[in-house]
């Protein structure tokens, strides 16, 4: 059986970044209420390691989202992003839809860095709310 792909992001605010990527990709933020509640009741997790968001209980330092593609796993790290990504996501929507998709992602909190067509169709490089670069083409 081949491995399942999960993409992991480091973040200072894992819940905000998971919400961003869930909205960007049409995914759903996973509900960890049952797992967190069980771990709290068993004494395997402390209240300081959990957070409440509305009616959901979550891990303080981890948030996830899933959809039809790879699962997104976002974990809290103490340090901010310091250098260019060695791996990035490419969101391929087609040349007709790319401008509208870029606008939608900017409204969600992304920032446009540059646009290039040096390798074929126009590609917009953006930065997510935590500074991770990704492309739309």
N, C-alpha and C positions, 0 to 999 in steps of 0.2 A: 504494500500500500504506500503510495507516495506521501510525503509530508504535507501537512496543511500549512499554508503561508499566513503568518501574522506579521504585521508591520508595527514595530515598536518606536515610539517617540519619547524622548526625554523632554520634560517641561517643568516650569516653576509652578504652573497651575494646571494640573492634569485634567480637571473637570471642564475648565473653559476650553482647553484645546480639544478634548474629546467632543464637546458640543460643536465646535467649529468644524471638525472633520466629519462628524455625523451630518451636519447641514450641507457641507460641501459635496459629500458623496451620496446623499440621499440614504444614509444609514440611520440606525437607531442607537442611541446610547443604551448600553446594557444596564439592566436593573439588578443590582447586587444585594438587594434588601434581604432576601432569604438567606444567602450565604453569610452576610455580615451579621444578621440577627442571630443565626445559629452559632457563629464563632464567638460573638459577645456572650451569649448564654452559656457556652461551654468554657468560658474563661480563656479562650485562645486569642482573643483580640480585646484590646482595651478601648474605652470610650474615646481616648485621645487618638486612637488609630482609625476611628470612624468619623464620618460626618453625616449630617442629615440634610437632604435637599428636598424640600417639600415633604412628600410622603415616602420618600425613598431613603434607605440607609446605604451608604457607600464606604468604600475604603478611602481613607484620607489621601493616600499617596498614589492611588491607581484609579484610572477610569478607562473604560473600553467602549467601543462601538462596533457594530457589525451590520453587514448588508450582504449584497450578492457577491461581493469580492472579498479580498482578504480582511480579516479582523484587524482593527486598529487598537493597539494597547498603548496607553499613555501613562508614564510613570514619573513621579516627582523626583527631581534631582536638585541638589543645593546650588549648583553653579549655573550661570546663564550660558547660552550658546556662545561659543567663542570663535568659531571658524566656519568656513563654507562646508555645506553638507558633502559627504562622499557618496551618498545615495539620495535620490530625490524621487518624488512621484511625478508622473506625467499624466495629466487628465486630458485624454484625447476625445474631443467633442466634435471635431470637424471645423473647417474654415468658416462656414456660414454661422455656426453657433458660438464660436470662440469669443467674439467681442461681448456678447450678452452674458456668457459664462464668466468672463473676467469681471464684468460689472457686478454680477451677483456675488462673486467671491469677495470683491472689495467691500460690498455692503455688509458681508458677514465678518469683516475684520482683516482681510488680507491686504497687502500693499503691493502695488506693481513696482517691480524693480527695473525691467527693461523688456523691449520687444526686439526680436531678431528674426530674420528669414535666411540666415546663412546656411541652413541645412535643409532647405525646402520651404514648406508652408510657414507662414508667420507663427511664431511661438512667443507667448508672453511668459516671462519668468516673474513669479510673485513670491512673497514671503507671508507665511501664516502668522497668527498673532504671537507665536513664540520665536519667530525669526527663521523657521525652516523654509528653504527655497523649494518651490515646486513649479511646474510648467503647465500651461494650457495651450493646446493647439487643436 
